[in-house]
Amino acid sequence: MTAIEFLRPDAWLSDNGGPRYAQLRRRLEEGITSGILPPNSSLPPERELAEITDVSRVTVRKAIQELVRDGLIEQRQGSGTFIREPVARLEQSLSHLTSFTEDMAQRGMETTSKWLERGVFAPTEQEAQALGLSETDEVARIYRLRETGGRPMALERASLPLDILPNPLEVKTSLYEVLSQRGLRPVRAVQKISAINIEAREADLLSVVEGAAGLSIERTSYLDSGRVAELTRSLYRGDAYDFVAELRL
């Protein structure tokens, strides 16, 4: 069955099936799931799609916008609307304090980073409060795009006191590897996870559409002595991660 045949309204459009945009959205999602609309294939233009499905262009536009928001299709400026390549979801445990590099290595996956910021700075109010710094102290800060297999996965910004990380340029891949060499690796952490809609700049870096679902994680890590060692704020693609915690009675 061709994509055009699949989208003909006879088999799926009905008066009692709910809003027309919702019926069209479900039909398109079914086509994506079944492979009739394969990854990287293009959808017909909005006008043509309205003619094929016997609905208005407004209806088509609303169905498309919902699928874009959910990460199933993408609109490429000047090229059209395409079915997105599915992103393999990764499960990350909340029970163990590991780095992104270590998490991916355990899965046999290599990681790369694109540096967005790395150096010594005057601390922000949040950094000073979280790390126990004075107004005259400085903070080591690294901010990078984390990738796996060349695919953007997360944005990670870490801030540390200078006596824990004197030279941020030492960090090439794993921050925790550098801290371990200094005998200053954190042993526990407190994390706060929030669901957010990704804003334009971060969406561009993560190769998702503006407003796509994301997971914001703020983590405060501690040394064995109880001292705060690290403040990390990360933004993960919502279509790529599941965070899992084991609970016991």
C-alpha positions in Angstrom: 0.0 0.0 0.0 1.3 3.4 -0.9 1.3 6.3 1.5 -1.4 8.1 -0.6 -3.6 5.1 -0.6 -3.1 4.7 3.2 -4.2 8.3 3.7 -7.4 8.1 1.7 -10.2 9.0 4.1 -12.5 6.0 3.4 -10.8 3.7 6.0 -10.3 6.1 8.9 -12.3 9.3 8.7 -15.8 9.1 10.3 -18.4 11.5 11.8 -18.2 9.9 15.2 -14.4 9.5 15.4 -13.7 12.7 17.2 -12.1 15.9 15.9 -10.9 15.6 12.3 -7.4 16.7 13.2 -7.2 14.0 15.9 -8.3 11.3 13.4 -5.7 12.5 10.9 -3.0 12.6 13.6 -3.8 9.0 14.6 -3.8 7.9 11.0 -0.4 9.5 10.4 1.0 8.0 13.6 -0.3 4.6 12.6 1.5 4.9 9.2 4.7 5.9 10.9 4.5 3.0 13.4 3.7 0.4 10.7 6.4 1.6 8.4 4.0 2.7 5.6 5.4 6.1 6.2 9.1 5.2 6.7 11.8 7.3 8.4 13.2 10.2 6.3 10.3 10.0 3.8 8.5 13.2 3.0 4.8 14.0 3.4 2.9 15.6 0.6 2.6 19.4 0.9 -0.1 20.8 3.1 -2.5 21.6 0.2 -2.0 18.2 -1.4 -2.4 16.4 1.9 -5.7 18.2 2.5 -7.0 17.1 -0.9 -5.9 13.5 -0.3 -7.5 13.3 3.2 -10.6 15.3 2.4 -10.1 17.7 5.3 -9.2 21.4 5.5 -5.7 22.8 5.5 -6.3 24.1 9.0 -7.0 20.5 10.1 -3.9 19.2 8.4 -1.8 21.9 9.9 -3.0 21.1 13.4 -2.4 17.4 13.0 1.1 18.1 11.7 1.9 20.5 14.5 1.0 17.9 17.1 3.2 15.3 15.5 6.1 17.8 15.2 5.7 18.5 18.9 5.8 14.8 19.8 9.0 14.4 17.7 7.5 12.0 15.1 8.0 14.3 12.1 10.0 17.4 11.4 9.7 20.4 9.2 12.8 21.3 7.3 12.8 24.9 6.1 12.7 25.0 2.3 12.5 21.2 2.0 9.2 20.1 3.4 7.9 17.8 6.2 9.6 14.5 6.9 9.2 11.4 9.0 11.9 11.5 11.7 14.3 8.7 12.3 13.3 7.2 15.6 15.6 7.8 18.5 16.6 4.8 20.5 15.5 5.4 24.1 18.0 4.9 26.9 17.2 3.9 30.4 19.3 5.7 33.1 19.3 4.5 36.7 18.8 7.0 39.4 20.3 4.6 41.9 24.0 5.1 41.0 26.1 8.2 40.7 27.8 7.9 37.3 28.9 10.2 34.6 27.4 10.4 31.1 30.6 8.9 29.7 30.4 6.0 32.1 26.7 5.4 31.4 27.3 5.2 27.7 30.5 3.0 28.1 28.5 0.5 30.1 26.2 0.2 27.0 29.2 -0.2 24.6 28.6 3.3 23.2 31.1 6.0 22.5 30.5 9.6 23.5 31.7 12.9 22.1 31.4 16.5 23.4 31.0 19.9 21.7 32.3 22.5 24.1 30.1 25.5 24.5 31.8 27.0 27.5 34.9 26.0 29.6 36.9 28.2 32.0 37.0 30.1 35.3 34.3 32.6 36.0 32.8 34.8 38.7 30.0 32.6 40.2 26.4 33.3 39.7 24.2 33.7 42.7 23.0 30.2 42.3 26.5 28.8 42.0 27.8 30.7 45.0 24.9 29.5 47.2 25.0 25.9 46.1 28.8 25.6 46.3 29.3 27.7 49.4 31.4 30.3 47.7 32.1 33.9 48.7 31.7 37.0 46.5 35.4 37.0 45.8 35.7 33.3 44.9 35.8 32.0 41.4 34.1 28.9 39.9 35.2 26.3 37.3 32.5 25.9 34.8 32.1 23.5 31.8 29.2 23.5 29.5 28.9 21.0 26.6 26.7 19.2 24.2 26.9 15.5 24.9 26.6 13.2 21.9 26.3 9.4 21.3 27.0 8.0 17.9 27.1 11.6 16.5 23.5 12.2 17.8 22.9 15.0 20.3 21.6 13.6 23.6 22.0 16.2 26.3 23.3 19.6 27.3 25.3 19.5 30.5 26.6 22.5 32.6 28.8 21.7 35.6 30.1 24.2 38.2 32.8 23.3 40.7 35.0 25.2 43.3 38.5 25.9 42.0 40.2 23.8 44.6 38.3 20.8 43.4 38.8 21.5 39.6 41.6 24.1 39.3 41.8 23.8 35.5 38.6 23.0 33.6 40.7 22.5 30.4 41.9 19.2 31.9 38.4 17.7 31.2 38.6 16.1 27.8 35.8 13.4 28.1 34.7 12.4 31.6 34.7 15.0 34.4 34.5 12.3 37.0 37.6 10.6 35.6 39.5 13.9 36.3 38.0 14.2 39.8 38.9 10.6 40.5 42.5 11.2 39.6 42.5 14.1 42.1 40.9 11.9 44.8 37.9 14.2 44.8 35.1 12.2 43.1 31.6 12.8 44.6 30.1 9.8 46.4 26.5 10.9 46.6 24.1 13.4 45.1 20.7 15.0 45.3 18.8 15.4 42.0 15.7 17.3 41.0 14.0 16.3 37.7 11.5 18.6 36.0 9.6 18.2 32.7 10.0 21.2 30.5 9.5 22.4 26.9 12.8 23.0 25.3 13.4 26.6 24.2 14.7 27.7 20.8 18.5 27.9 21.4 18.7 24.6 23.2 16.3 22.9 20.8 18.7 23.9 17.9 21.6 22.4 19.8 19.7 19.1 20.5 18.3 18.9 17.0 14.7 18.9 18.2 11.9 21.3 17.5 11.3 24.3 19.7 8.8 23.3 22.4 9.7 19.6 22.3 9.6 17.7 25.6 12.8 17.7 27.7 14.0 16.6 31.1 15.8 19.2 33.2 18.0 17.7 35.9 19.7 19.8 38.6 22.2 17.7 40.7 24.1 18.7 43.7 27.0 16.3 44.4 28.9 15.7 47.6 32.3 14.4 48.7 32.7 11.7 51.3 33.4 14.5 53.8 29.9 16.0 53.1 31.2 19.0 51.3 29.4 20.1 48.1 31.7 19.3 45.2 29.6 20.0 42.1 26.4 21.7 40.8 25.3 20.2 37.5 22.3 21.4 35.4 21.5 19.1 32.5 18.9 19.1 29.8 18.0 15.7 28.2 16.0 15.0 25.1 12.6 13.8 26.3 12.4 11.4 23.3 15.6 9.6 24.2 15.7 9.0 27.9 13.8 7.1 30.6 15.0 7.6 34.1 14.5 4.5 36.3 14.6 4.3 40.1 14.3 1.1 42.1 12.1 1.3 45.2 12.2 -1.0 48.2 9.9 -1.4 51.2 
